Amino acid sequence: MLTKFSSAAALIVTALPLIAGCVSGGGYKPVSERLPALEVSFAEPAWNGNTIPAGQHCQMFGGKGQTPALKVGKIPAGANAIIVEFNDLSFGPLSSGGGHGKIGYWLKGADSAVLSSVPGETADLGVEGSFIEARALSTGQYASPGYLPPCSGGRGHTYVADVKAVYKATKQGEESRLLAVQRIKLGTY
């Protein structure tokens, strides 16, 4: 669920209906060489950017990890979705491009939103308006149909999320565009 946040109150943002078989394959053309920065912070105090919270790692190491809920501000006009790419900077094959999966959230006309957490290691996100943009790039026993929570076994890997405001094409002939970006450090595990 997406919620608009302000200092006065939290309001529900109308989520666009999930569009079956979106036209875009996920390639987003930057609108400029220097994209504006989003404001991104954690919506839950357990996430602090230093250490991955207890239990928020993969099942292989006893966790039931979910994505952190994130507050996103300075969303530019024209954005219809937020894409969050999860990466493990300490493991080359999953260190960029959403190596741990890409989760999307539809939005409509909001300059700020709270992105709800979604479960890892499943294709069933259970959150209206959310979708899997791309599955984790992991294979074998680490394979995941969506988001792969931190799964280094506690070896001190650094995990980040690249948050992107986009216009995701919804009709034939439209171009998907990247409008703004920001990276947030999730922590180490």
Summary of the structure (lengths in Angstrom):
residues: 189
radius of gyration: 15.7
end to end distance: 27.2
largest distance: 47.3
contacts: 611
relative contact order: 0.28
helix: 5%
strand: 34%
